[in-house]
Amino acid sequence: MKKGLLIIYSGPSGVGKGTVRSKLFEYPELNLEYSISMTTRSIRPGEIDGKDYFFVSQERFDEAIRNDELLEHASFVNHSYGTPKSYVEKLRNEGKNVVLEIEVNGSMQVMEKCKDAISIFILPPSLEELENRIRHRGTEEEKSIQGRLEKARIEVGYASKYTKAFINDDVDKCAKEIRDFLYELINK
């Protein structure tokens, strides 16, 4: 059996990553599997350990870092998140093409450790359009919006470090372009 691809998937907040990803998973020929992250945050109602996340203590997470068990890791709002190496390798060895939807910092960590990773960056048509999308959500205060936009400006600067960048000016078109790109790599 051919080993599956490791696909890193990133882009700034508000670019439509989740929507495009959902479309990609509608293509059965891509044989995609979404990676599950390890986290130290508490399980929320309706979440299932081993399906939504691998929920662990901070001690266990720190041990995973010490033992080099994670492809990448980061902390957000007093909780740790990371991608377990063994889980990803198990899926890849089963022939699955594993998708890691992670931020730029995590992506750089994975690219350093996994030279065979395929990295995809989703770009907005423009930073002005990204701002419109974030504001249109109507879910955040101005300070948060400004923070997301500043972070997006920095993240967009990393797009050239990825295997390929795609502009999400139309969700279906963007998903199809990524599908075609991945399909060609899968069938090499």
C-alpha positions, 0 to 999 in steps of 0.5 A: 500500500502506498503511504499517504501524504501529509498535507499542511493546510493554513491561512489567516483567520477569516479567509474561509479555510474551514469552508474550503476544507469541507468542500475538499472532504467531499472529494472521495478520490482524495482519501482525506483524513482530518488529523486530531490534535492533542489538547490540555483544555477541558472537554466540552459538552458533545465532544468525544475524546479521540474524535474531536481531540485527544484530551490530556493533562498538562503533565502528559502534554509536557511529556509528549514534548520532551519525548518528541512525540508531537509534529508541532505544538503551541499554546493558546489561551492557557491551553496547549495544542499539538499534533501527535506524530504516531497518530498521523503516521498510523493514518499515513501508513494506512494510505490515508492523506492526512490534513493538518489545519494549523497556524503558520508557526505550527506549519513551520515546525512540521515542515522542518520535521517532515520534509515530504509534507505538502503545504497549502496556504489559503490567501484572501483576494486582498487584505481589504476583502479579508477585513470585510469578511471578518467584519461581516461575521459581526462576532467580534469587537474592534480590538479583536478585529484589528488583532486578527488583521495584524496577524493576517498581515504577518501570516500572508508573508509566509505564503511563499514558504508553502508548497503552493498558495491558493486564492479563495475568491470563490469557495468552489473554485478554490476547492477544485483548484486544490483538489486538482493539485492534490489529485495529481500528487496522489497519483504520481 
